Amino acid sequence: MAEVIEPVCSDNPAVPDDATKKEKFKKSEDVAFYRRQMQGPKLQLRALLDTMVLTEKGACFELFESDKQTRLLLSLSPCKSDTVRILIDELRPIRARYRVPDVLTGEPQYDQLRVERRTKDSVTLAWSSGRYQIRVWHFPFRLEVLCDDEAVATFNPKGKLWFEKLQHPPSKLEDDQTSSLWQETFREFVDVKANGPSSIGADLCLHGFRHVYGLPEHADSLQLRDTRDGEPYRLYNLDVFAYGVYSRFGLYGSVPLLVAHKPDRTLGVFWLNASETFVNIYHSPAERQDDQPPPAKISSSQLQPETDVHWMSESGVIDCMILLGPTPPQLFSQYAQLTGYQALPPLFALGYHQCRWNYKDEADVKAVDAGFDRHNIPYDVIWLDIEHTDGKRYFTWDPVNFPDPAHLQQYLQYKNRKMVVISDPHFKSDPNWSLYREARDGGYFVKDREGQLYKGSCWPGESSYLDFSNPETRAWYSRCFGLNNYKGSTPSLFLWNDMNEPSVFWGPEQTMPKDAVHFGGWEHRDLHNLYGFYQHMASMEGLITRSGGSERPFVLSRSFFAGSQRFGAVWTGDNVASWEYLKISIPMLLSLNVTGLVFCGADVGGFSKDPDPELLVRWYQAAALQPFFRGHSAITSKRREPWLFGEAVTAAIRSVIQERYCLLPYWYTLFHQAHTSGLPLLRPMWVEFPQEQEAFTVDNQYMIGSSLLACPVTEPGAEEVKVLLPGQTEIWYDIDSKQAYEGGRTLTLPVTLDTVPVFQRAGSVICRRAGSASSTAQLQKIPLSISVALSSQGAADGELYLDDGHSFDYRDRKAFCLRGLSMVSGRLRCRPANEEGTFDCDTVIHSVTILGLKSRPSTVAVHVSGAEDTSAAFQYMDTCCTLIVNSLNLRVAQDWEIHIE
């Protein structure tokens, strides 16, 4: 949202000025558990091989460290999806340690292990076909994951495994060293640790890899950098207004998934822990030590690149999953099978969203709505920020400015448009407010360490915070969205969860104290990064419940965790109207896509400050080529509706939004793919070109699906851009000029303010709407046009997914239509790509454009099942080898062919 007023006054509770901002947030050196783990000493652990037990879920071993008499239980579980789970807990803890619930969609299906080889120093275990193996070494304990007898990853290679046992509190804190283990002070805040020090950590070596990605959310490059020169990557959800760019500092959400890639393998490491986490990354060309016999064949060369990854978390257990790929699509599928697939959004959510902190009243909303129609600019959703409420009480409406919200929503719905309102996790401490009383009396708020209601400060002033980790709280919150409970709401009202890291204006690092207490007696430190995840879940369930389970929800959340993709969309938070924030938004969104959160976007134009016209146009051009497309601005920013900057700017913005709407059939098909296969929508270049090392570090351009290459212009005054066109055997077609370019080169492309560099990949078929409309609902009445980009062999293929765009009938009644479009030997065919679909739509294809057709055809004939062949009118352009077939009337749901002779 609307984080906060810009730092015009230094005493603003939510936004520090630059002089105090650094003091507000911790560096790694300020965090006691990080210092302890980095300083050591290391645990000298032994795997007691004679304690091995083979179970239906894998194998168990005891680990032992003699100095501190530490006994741990190691569980190894190979999953059927080529994932290895490594779980380490205390053998006999004095109390249970926190294990992250609800993130995995269910217990994975495990393969059973068998012993392949046993020596006095190690035991080698295999499963299934035996291609993959796990080798456990006695001393020093380490664990290798092998593929075809070659190590792809080693767990604990440098002995950094760390496990602080839970302890009974001492009778008194006798010295400073003991005291620092049981309480920690940062600025004026004292964090009392009820269980004492409880941190865990482990290192992994990824053999042969020098390129790693993931670990959002950071405003940094796509490729994760070596951290020896500064701070580690931090995963700790925080409200950071106007965050610094090219920084490893943690932002609003966390996904502890690291993805490594090299030409012949993609590998993932998923560290399932919701407490504060640091990750150090060290890249090196590692040399084998000749004085230690290699435990496995690592390489035919003595020297190879490797990446060491060191994870450190404040509490919980070690729950580490190694995703073995080996291809990018297989890795994305493995991760989706663990944490869930992207929810299929309602179609309107893919349109343009207009937001501001705040539209003043109902008349203001209607005026903005009318402005889009008057200027012929499509949009689907208008948003209301915190000022729409009665005194910052969520689920209420300002009685003066929004006296008839239901009528306002109906007014918008009549034009097939929706409204989104904000719903934050803090509740104003007001005993006269019925919802506050219900939550208080039901025990739905977080407690402080003394067992009293935790009180923090946010937009309403003194507030209590809902404990979304409690299933009863989530159920109660979900019921609050019922039409009978949420007065003034209608079925066309959708949700925005903000400030849910959670943000606490006067709290440590502007968040909740770690010693606050949640459901089940767990400390906030154990589950901090899950807080927004759980609100997102409850909001999604509330909207589904509101419709009786028939309608797809839409919920945007600022905070997130692994698995949040199941609930809706996320965005990159409170950015700034500057070119560097436009530029950094691309790698930020690519990182989210690589880690499963594919429905993501950045606030167009920057949330705070005021973009100049050129920046605003370039930002619209970039955002129209990203999944979530919302313009948003702060209360202190000038109004920036698209028509307020002169006709030239209005025309440029109109053009890119209309083109976005035309391309929605392709976007919607990509969402179907993400929903069913886990494939990202925005793909780093290496995902589609896994063997092209030149593409491994590129993060200013990307693939949209497998068929479109986008390279947004992110420099002021640009007159040209350089675009990497990968693939020596590829052909790329400029979608505007239709000109063909050979791959395997970097193209210098002249640009004007109207240029949006997008290329269609040879061998692909893309469906568009033949024109734009005022909303996505109106768009469904417009015929389709097909763009066929021929490969050098004269072939191409693609898919088109259709359903009703709003209900769960695609899932429950198989009411969908998935069509395959392919061209080979001069014949373009439309056939079912899935025989299960029962959605009989009236959508028709009006035109076909074929790029790369080398010569003018003599005839174009259309063959439809059960009808006589007909000839079709066509145009052929020699200058760009393009054929256009017009005046067609071919139903998508019907089988047909176009013959080009």
Secondary structure as UniProt FT lines:
FT   TURN            10..11
FT   HELIX           18..24
FT   HELIX           28..30
FT   HELIX           32..39
FT   STRAND          46..55
FT   TURN            56..57
FT   STRAND          58..65
FT   TURN            66..69
FT   STRAND          70..79
FT   TURN            80..82
FT   STRAND          83..90
FT   STRAND          113..118
FT   STRAND          122..127
FT   TURN            128..129
FT   STRAND          132..137
FT   TURN            138..141
FT   STRAND          142..147
FT   TURN            148..149
FT   STRAND          150..155
FT   TURN            157..158
FT   STRAND          162..163
FT   HELIX           176..182
FT   STRAND          183..186
FT   TURN            187..188
FT   STRAND          189..192
FT   TURN            194..195
FT   STRAND          200..207
FT   STRAND          211..214
FT   HELIX           227..229
FT   STRAND          233..235
FT   TURN            241..242
FT   STRAND          257..262
FT   TURN            263..264
FT   STRAND          265..271
FT   STRAND          277..287
FT   TURN            290..291
FT   STRAND          303..313
FT   STRAND          318..323
FT   HELIX           328..339
FT   HELIX           347..350
FT   STRAND          352..354
FT   TURN            357..358
FT   HELIX           362..374
FT   TURN            375..376
FT   STRAND          381..384
FT   HELIX           386..388
FT   TURN            391..392
FT   TURN            394..395
FT   TURN            399..401
FT   HELIX           405..414
FT   TURN            415..416
FT   STRAND          418..422
FT   STRAND          426..428
FT   TURN            431..432
FT   HELIX           434..442
FT   TURN            449..450
FT   STRAND          455..458
FT   TURN            459..460
FT   STRAND          461..466
FT   TURN            468..469
FT   HELIX           471..479
FT   TURN            480..481
FT   TURN            483..485
FT   TURN            487..488
FT   TURN            491..492
FT   STRAND          493..497
FT   TURN            500..502
FT   TURN            505..506
FT   HELIX           508..510
FT   TURN            514..515
FT   HELIX           519..521
FT   HELIX           524..527
FT   HELIX           528..530
FT   HELIX           531..546
FT   TURN            547..549
FT   STRAND          555..557
FT   TURN            562..563
FT   HELIX           564..566
FT   STRAND          569..571
FT   HELIX           579..594
FT   TURN            595..596
FT   STRAND          600..601
FT   HELIX           613..623
FT   TURN            624..625
FT   STRAND          629..631
FT   TURN            635..636
FT   TURN            642..643
FT   HELIX           647..662
FT   HELIX           664..677
FT   STRAND          682..683
FT   HELIX           685..688
FT   TURN            690..691
FT   HELIX           693..695
FT   TURN            696..697
FT   STRAND          702..704
FT   TURN            705..707
FT   STRAND          708..710
FT   TURN            716..717
FT   STRAND          720..725
FT   TURN            728..729
FT   STRAND          731..734
FT   TURN            735..737
FT   STRAND          740..742
FT   STRAND          745..750
FT   TURN            753..754
FT   STRAND          758..761
FT   TURN            762..763
FT   STRAND          764..769
FT   HELIX           776..779
FT   TURN            780..781
FT   STRAND          784..789
FT   TURN            792..793
FT   STRAND          796..802
FT   HELIX           809..812
FT   STRAND          817..824
FT   TURN            825..826
FT   STRAND          827..832
FT   TURN            835..836
FT   STRAND          844..851
FT   STRAND          860..864
FT   TURN            865..866
FT   STRAND          870..871
FT   STRAND          874..877
FT   TURN            878..881
FT   STRAND          882..885
FT   STRAND          890..891
FT   TURN            892..893
FT   STRAND          896..900
//
